[in-house]
Amino acid sequence: MKSKADAHWRANLRLMFGLLAVWAFVSFGCGILLADWLDQFRLGGYKLGFWFSQQGSILTFVILIFVYAWRMGRIDAEHGSEEEADIVVGGDEGDVS
């Protein structure tokens, strides 16, 4: 049981560090370090370096949240730790009284 939990945790850490690396590259790399070089390109009329510092890092973060949730569902399924079906609180759904 311990090795299964360790494998699950290692997969989770690998995923988190990979996604954090992508986010750091986009927000710090593209938004600050590479901003001057990226400014030679335009996206929607704005310089690309400016766009990454204002919108790109936020948009990337939101996308990474969905990627994390999707990948964690697959990792959970691979390691046999899927969540149970939703539980309805408050009684039977068919009860209308």
VMD Tcl script that draws the C-alpha trace (Angstrom):
set ca {
  {0.00 0.00 0.00}
  {2.83 2.39 0.86}
  {4.57 1.99 -2.49}
  {1.30 2.64 -4.35}
  {0.75 5.84 -2.37}
  {4.39 6.85 -2.94}
  {4.05 6.29 -6.70}
  {0.87 8.38 -6.72}
  {2.58 11.18 -4.79}
  {5.65 11.11 -7.07}
  {3.40 11.38 -10.14}
  {1.58 14.30 -8.51}
  {4.85 16.08 -7.69}
  {6.19 15.53 -11.22}
  {3.01 17.05 -12.65}
  {3.05 20.02 -10.25}
  {6.71 20.85 -10.87}
  {6.24 20.56 -14.63}
  {3.23 22.88 -14.62}
  {4.96 25.33 -12.29}
  {7.94 25.39 -14.65}
  {5.65 26.24 -17.57}
  {3.95 28.98 -15.54}
  {7.31 30.41 -14.38}
  {8.61 30.47 -17.94}
  {5.52 32.21 -19.28}
  {5.10 34.74 -16.45}
  {8.75 35.47 -15.60}
  {10.49 34.49 -18.81}
  {8.09 35.85 -21.42}
  {6.63 38.63 -19.28}
  {9.91 40.05 -17.94}
  {13.14 38.56 -19.30}
  {12.12 38.14 -22.94}
  {9.63 41.02 -23.07}
  {11.87 43.34 -25.08}
  {12.61 40.65 -27.67}
  {8.93 39.59 -27.84}
  {7.85 43.22 -28.39}
  {8.89 42.91 -32.04}
  {5.80 40.72 -32.55}
  {2.18 41.80 -32.13}
  {-0.90 40.01 -30.89}
  {-4.24 41.77 -31.26}
  {-2.49 45.08 -31.87}
  {-0.40 44.87 -28.68}
  {3.28 44.13 -28.36}
  {3.70 40.47 -27.44}
  {5.95 41.15 -24.43}
  {3.37 43.53 -23.02}
  {0.58 41.05 -23.75}
  {2.39 38.24 -21.90}
  {3.02 40.43 -18.87}
  {-0.60 41.64 -18.74}
  {-2.74 38.78 -20.05}
  {-0.62 35.82 -21.10}
  {0.54 34.72 -17.67}
  {-3.00 34.91 -16.26}
  {-4.46 33.02 -19.20}
  {-1.70 30.41 -18.96}
  {-2.39 29.99 -15.23}
  {-6.10 29.35 -15.85}
  {-5.30 26.84 -18.60}
  {-2.80 25.10 -16.30}
  {-5.52 24.71 -13.64}
  {-7.65 22.75 -16.11}
  {-4.65 20.73 -17.30}
  {-3.82 19.88 -13.67}
  {-7.37 18.73 -12.93}
  {-7.51 16.63 -16.10}
  {-4.08 15.02 -15.54}
  {-4.78 14.38 -11.84}
  {-7.95 12.54 -12.80}
  {-5.88 10.30 -15.05}
  {-3.16 9.85 -12.42}
  {-5.80 8.97 -9.82}
  {-7.29 6.40 -12.18}
  {-3.87 4.88 -12.91}
  {-3.11 4.49 -9.20}
  {-6.58 3.33 -8.16}
  {-7.52 6.36 -6.09}
  {-10.47 7.67 -8.08}
  {-13.14 9.64 -6.28}
  {-16.44 7.98 -5.52}
  {-19.64 9.05 -7.28}
  {-21.26 12.27 -6.09}
  {-23.32 11.91 -2.94}
  {-26.68 13.68 -2.82}
  {-27.14 15.37 0.54}
  {-30.64 15.85 1.86}
  {-32.39 12.63 0.92}
  {-33.58 10.82 -2.14}
  {-33.70 12.79 -5.37}
  {-37.09 11.34 -6.23}
  {-38.64 12.46 -2.94}
  {-40.69 15.60 -3.60}
  {-42.54 15.85 -0.30}
}
mol new
graphics top color blue
foreach p $ca { graphics top sphere $p radius 0.5 }
foreach p [lrange $ca 0 end-1] q [lrange $ca 1 end] { graphics top cylinder $p $q radius 0.2 }
display resetview
